[in-house]
Amino acid sequence: CASHPTMRVPAPEGDAFFGRLLNEALAAGGVAEILDEAALSRFAVRVWTSQQLWGGREFCSLLNQAIREDGTRAPATLRPAVILCRAINDVLCCGNRKSGASEWPSGPGALPPLLGQWVSASWSSEADATFRGGALPAEHEPFFTVGRRFRTCMFVATSFDEAVARQFMARAPADMQPVLWRVRFDPVRRCKHVNYVGALSTASSREAEFLFPPYSVFSVLRLERSQRHLMVELQAAVDNLHEPIELPLAPWS
């Protein structure tokens, strides 16, 4: 288990956490999935979606920290993080697949969720748009100006359901600005580096998660401030490969 200076948790607890992740993913996908090299990427996504906690944090938060730091604080975490990212990206990057993303946010006209279950995975609060809720430190707010194009330095999880994003936004610490991100997509060309991972979740598909890989490109379309929160509207790039590599990295996502 790779150590990190900010994680003051005994190593045996880290090993136990890894065991819980492994067992949970195995229970969801079966032993055949981990033995099949072609299916290992799905196994990696199941690990990403886990709600198991270590030091009060989910695995997805720990992985994103390792990516953001890029080995600067804990070099031992970088190599395993990169390997896992590569596996997850195999599910997310759909550029070489004719079918594209497994599900697409089709709007409220699709069959809605019923009694906590998703009758149609393509149901969304808004067609060709997803949502993310969180918090934004005041010092990073000036970065997000209308017209700015940037890359993220972590996985970015969004939801088909605006209500889910608002639940995450409600958890914002008192010293940070609650923020609701609305991500828009080209309705024709869509996006080649995002995918619906709800069907692979070890926890619940009710989050309706639409996941972007690290270094995804977005443009700021609009900012709207209310008394309760900040809304930042973004446009997702169609294909990361066709965007300038030197775009600035967002300090927060």
Order of alpha helices (4+ residues) and beta strands (2+ residues): alpha-alpha-alpha-beta-beta-alpha-alpha-beta-beta-beta-beta-beta-alpha-beta-beta-beta-beta-beta
